[in-house]
Amino acid sequence: MLSVDKMRTVPLRPHHGMCLAYFEGSGYSEGFTRHMQEMLELLEADMQVILTVAVDEICSACPNNVSGVCKDRVKVECYDRAVLEQCGLTEGQELDFHEFVRVVQEHVIASGRRTEICGDCQWDGICGDKKSRWESL
């Protein structure tokens, strides 16, 4: 895991904008879940993100991250590219986390496109049953 406390800009997969919107403390492992909660708190504390279609800081604690490559790489890269396209964002773009989630909320979640993008995700049941934490943005 990166030493995020010393960073100003955190690498973030675009599809994690959706995952974080519905995160409720469930995850691939206890370590991953703890890290995801820590990242959510850190990002919401006014961090900058740089959008990447590769493993990011959240992925650093994921058991599917094998030597810096996601074992579900093809599927999650499709999610990432779909979020970028739907939101009019680009890989490598740097922006404020709050602006990023506002755009994801507006162009993906509120527009009803989330299930089109990641409805085949194993965590879809959580997202389908909840409201986005950023619904009021």
Wavefront OBJ file of the C-alpha trace (Angstrom):
o trace
v 0.000 0.000 0.000
v 1.126 3.506 -0.749
v 1.893 5.995 1.962
v -1.171 8.044 1.104
v -0.778 10.465 3.996
v 2.266 11.916 2.196
v 0.504 12.144 -1.165
v -1.464 15.019 -2.564
v -2.891 13.070 -5.485
v -4.189 9.509 -5.213
v -4.460 7.177 -8.218
v -8.082 6.043 -8.562
v -9.847 3.692 -10.956
v -12.896 5.438 -12.448
v -15.246 2.581 -11.538
v -14.293 3.016 -7.884
v -16.387 6.190 -7.990
v -19.386 3.866 -8.120
v -18.033 1.351 -5.587
v -17.370 4.076 -3.023
v -20.869 5.493 -3.524
v -22.357 2.288 -2.111
v -19.589 0.982 0.153
v -21.033 -0.368 3.387
v -18.152 -2.259 5.000
v -18.229 -5.431 2.912
v -15.367 -6.519 0.718
v -13.037 -9.196 -0.519
v -11.278 -9.536 2.841
v -11.096 -7.855 6.236
v -7.902 -6.051 5.236
v -9.438 -4.848 1.981
v -12.577 -3.635 3.745
v -10.581 -1.739 6.353
v -8.430 -0.137 3.646
v -11.492 0.795 1.567
v -13.012 2.583 4.584
v -9.732 4.398 5.250
v -9.491 5.439 1.603
v -13.071 6.695 1.568
v -12.390 8.870 4.608
v -9.111 10.138 3.175
v -10.580 10.914 -0.234
v -13.546 12.729 1.283
v -11.070 14.875 3.247
v -10.441 16.858 0.053
v -7.897 14.816 -1.897
v -7.044 15.101 -5.568
v -7.340 11.972 -7.708
v -5.693 10.966 -10.939
v -7.838 8.605 -12.973
v -6.150 5.371 -13.959
v -7.264 2.264 -15.828
v -4.928 0.081 -13.774
v -4.546 -0.952 -10.158
v -4.961 2.034 -7.869
v -4.574 2.759 -4.186
v -7.824 0.957 -3.313
v -6.612 -2.106 -5.229
v -3.407 -2.177 -3.184
v -5.186 -4.147 -0.429
v -7.291 -6.363 -2.711
v -6.590 -10.098 -2.833
v -7.352 -9.990 -6.587
v -4.275 -7.762 -7.067
v -1.566 -10.197 -8.093
v 1.811 -8.505 -8.500
v 0.182 -5.228 -9.518
v -2.319 -6.725 -11.953
v -5.993 -7.366 -11.209
v -6.977 -10.971 -11.853
v -10.274 -9.582 -13.237
v -8.401 -6.986 -15.299
v -10.418 -7.281 -18.502
v -13.788 -6.857 -16.762
v -12.780 -3.968 -14.505
v -10.985 -2.142 -17.308
v -14.290 -2.233 -19.207
v -15.998 -0.712 -16.151
v -13.315 1.987 -15.961
v -13.518 2.891 -19.639
v -17.324 2.985 -19.540
v -17.268 5.401 -16.579
v -14.725 7.620 -18.336
v -16.813 7.697 -21.505
v -20.145 8.262 -19.745
v -18.670 11.082 -17.643
v -16.620 12.767 -20.371
v -13.408 12.165 -18.407
v -10.024 10.851 -19.582
v -7.448 8.457 -18.238
v -4.692 10.433 -16.536
v -7.010 13.337 -15.734
v -6.430 14.900 -12.333
v -9.327 16.430 -10.420
v -10.709 17.025 -6.980
v -12.305 13.880 -5.509
v -15.547 15.721 -4.732
v -15.806 16.905 -8.348
v -15.111 13.379 -9.570
v -17.886 11.813 -7.480
v -20.289 14.612 -8.422
v -19.716 13.808 -12.097
v -20.074 10.048 -11.501
v -23.260 10.634 -9.494
v -24.765 12.825 -12.211
v -23.675 10.990 -15.352
v -23.700 7.365 -14.189
v -25.687 6.802 -11.010
v -28.511 9.379 -11.273
v -28.826 8.753 -15.008
v -29.527 5.059 -14.339
v -26.448 3.835 -16.232
v -24.743 2.076 -13.286
v -26.268 -1.357 -13.934
v -25.446 -1.051 -17.633
v -21.798 -0.477 -16.716
v -21.269 -2.903 -13.835
v -24.465 -4.909 -13.363
v -22.472 -8.136 -13.718
v -20.277 -7.286 -10.706
v -20.428 -9.680 -7.752
v -21.293 -6.719 -5.480
v -24.238 -5.519 -7.596
v -26.739 -6.695 -4.975
v -25.369 -4.173 -2.495
v -25.520 -1.294 -4.947
v -28.963 -2.199 -6.233
v -30.437 -2.137 -2.730
v -28.943 1.159 -1.537
v -28.939 4.829 -2.316
v -25.680 6.454 -3.312
v -23.947 8.285 -0.469
v -23.586 11.184 -2.916
v -27.228 11.309 -4.003
v -27.671 14.831 -2.641
v -24.714 16.284 -4.581
l 1 2 3 4 5 6 7 8 9 10 11 12 13 14 15 16 17 18 19 20 21 22 23 24 25 26 27 28 29 30 31 32 33 34 35 36 37 38 39 40 41 42 43 44 45 46 47 48 49 50 51 52 53 54 55 56 57 58 59 60 61 62 63 64 65 66 67 68 69 70 71 72 73 74 75 76 77 78 79 80 81 82 83 84 85 86 87 88 89 90 91 92 93 94 95 96 97 98 99 100 101 102 103 104 105 106 107 108 109 110 111 112 113 114 115 116 117 118 119 120 121 122 123 124 125 126 127 128 129 130 131 132 133 134 135 136 137
